[in-house]
Amino acid sequence: MVKGKTPSGFKFALDEAIKTDWLLLKSIENSESNDLNLRLKATIRLVSLLFGSDEKEEEYYQFVAPKYNGHVPFEVLRADVTAMLTALNDSENVIKK
């Protein structure tokens, strides 16, 4: 289990096995696509895979949204997802891109 805290202050715990999940790796790659639609779909899938459940996504939303008038700005989400991926990278097996 990889635990940490995102820049927004959200505490997370990720199953270390997720870092070798094919869908996660594919989503990371596609989240940097020049195709806006592909990038959006990949980012949505990436977030879902990291959180692992609708309940965890909702917990994140309920934690962050009140700080931003009921919304989760993309920049905040991106910084938090980056922090989670960095924590996975810093664990024993590194994600290679």
Protein Blocks (a to p, Z undefined) as FASTA:
>chain_A
ZZdddfkopacdddfklmmgmklmmmmmmmmcfblklmmmmmmmmmmmmnopaklmmmmm
mmmmmmngoiacfklmmmmmmmmmmmmmmmmbdcdZZ
